[in-house]
C-alpha cells in the first residue's frame, strides 16, 4: 500500500484545485477525494449562513388562520435568522400554495416546527424568555429590553391570544402603539416590527 504525494495526476483546469491522495493497491488507482477551490465571497447582507446556525429568536403563531400572513412572517424570519413555530390547530396546511407563494423561494431556508398544543411548545422552548403581543397589553414594545433567543408569541388573526396564555398586565405582554384611528395592525406587519426591533437591540445581523 503506497500513498503518492499530492499534486501528481492528470491535467485539470486551472479553476480546480486537487486535494487528494492516490492509493495504489494491486495496480489499481483509487481517488480518495477531490474538491473545487471556490473563491471566497463576502455576503451581501449581514452574516453568512454558515455562521448563523442558531435562531436569533423564535416567532410563535398561536392557531394562525390566514396562510398569506404565515408565509410573509416566514419570509421575515428567514431575513433575520429567526425560527417559526406553529401551534395547532391552524386554519390551513403548511404545504398550501398560498403559504409558499407568500414565502416565495425563501421558504426552503425557513427554520420551522409545528406543535400540537401550547403545552408542547412550552416543553420545547422553556426556559427561554417569552413575550406576548396584543393590542390590549398595558406596556408597549418600546418598554421592552430584548435578548438573543427570545420568544415572541402572536395570537390568531380573529381571536388573538386566549386569557389562559395572555395576561395584559404582565410586563411581558406588549403592544405596538398606534393612533386611535386604527384598531390593530396586520399580523405579518406586527411580527415584522417586533423582529426588527429585536434586531435593533441585539444586532445579530451586524451593523
C-alpha positions, 0 to 999 in steps of 0.5 A, spaced: 500 500 500 503 506 497 500 513 498 503 518 492 504 525 494 499 530 492 499 534 486 501 528 481 495 526 476 492 528 470 491 535 467 485 539 470 483 546 469 486 551 472 479 553 476 480 546 480 484 545 485 486 537 487 486 535 494 487 528 494 491 522 495 492 516 490 492 509 493 495 504 489 493 497 491 494 491 486 495 496 480 489 499 481 488 507 482 483 509 487 481 517 488 480 518 495 477 525 494 477 531 490 474 538 491 473 545 487 477 551 490 471 556 490 473 563 491 471 566 497 465 571 497 463 576 502 455 576 503 451 581 501 447 582 507 449 581 514 452 574 516 453 568 512 449 562 513 454 558 515 455 562 521 448 563 523 446 556 525 442 558 531 435 562 531 436 569 533 429 568 536 423 564 535 416 567 532 410 563 535 403 563 531 398 561 536 392 557 531 394 562 525 388 562 520 390 566 514 396 562 510 398 569 506 400 572 513 404 565 515 408 565 509 410 573 509 412 572 517 416 566 514 419 570 509 421 575 515 424 570 519 428 567 514 431 575 513 433 575 520 435 568 522 429 567 526 425 560 527 417 559 526 413 555 530 406 553 529 401 551 534 395 547 532 390 547 530 391 552 524 386 554 519 390 551 513 396 546 511 403 548 511 404 545 504 398 550 501 400 554 495 398 560 498 403 559 504 409 558 499 407 563 494 407 568 500 414 565 502 416 565 495 423 561 494 425 563 501 421 558 504 426 552 503 431 556 508 425 557 513 427 554 520 420 551 522 416 546 527 409 545 528 406 543 535 400 540 537 398 544 543 401 550 547 403 545 552 408 542 547 411 548 545 412 550 552 416 543 553 420 545 547 422 552 548 422 553 556 426 556 559 427 561 554 424 568 555 417 569 552 413 575 550 406 576 548 403 581 543 396 584 543 393 590 542 390 590 549 397 589 553 398 595 558 406 596 556 408 597 549 414 594 545 418 600 546 418 598 554 421 592 552 429 590 553 430 584 548 435 578 548 438 573 543 433 567 543 427 570 545 420 568 544 415 572 541 408 569 541 402 572 536 395 570 537 390 568 531 388 573 526 380 573 529 381 571 536 388 573 538 391 570 544 386 566 549 386 569 557 389 562 559 396 564 555 395 572 555 395 576 561 395 584 559 398 586 565 404 582 565 410 586 563 411 581 558 405 582 554 406 588 549 403 592 544 405 596 538 402 603 539 398 606 534 393 612 533 386 611 535 384 611 528 386 604 527 384 598 531 390 593 530 395 592 525 396 586 520 399 580 523 405 579 518 406 587 519 406 586 527 411 580 527 415 584 522 416 590 527 417 586 533 423 582 529 426 588 527 426 591 533 429 585 536 434 586 531 435 593 533 437 591 540 441 585 539 444 586 532 445 579 530 445 581 523 451 586 524 451 593 523 
